[in-house]
């Protein structure tokens, strides 16, 4: 079996709010948009979102109305200047969960949250 990860789809409560966050605040380029489904070009993988309401309508999956309080994954974005990105996001009112810290392996890592509370790691490349 040869699997290759191509995309991640987040389930969000408010598509317009999420579009503003990922497009206008994070600066990601919209790759495709179909009704409430939006894809962003993020390099080698696609990040997408769709509203919880629409996912319940088009799939057999049980999707709760709101996100749970327990996060079990994070999205990771790599940048050369973690501190500058965090300051820009702070200026946009983004929730900063963890300030930039240098890890024992030399990588600088910080955490923020999107409007639905999904964890986003902003980190430097691993050298």
Secondary structure, 3 states (H helix, E strand, C coil): CCCCCCEEEEEECCHHHHHHHHHHHCCCEEEEEECCEEEEECCCCEEEEEEHHHHHHHCCCCCCCCCCCCCCCEEEEECCCHHHHHHHHHHCCCEEEEEEEECCCCCEEEEEECCCCCEEEEECCCC
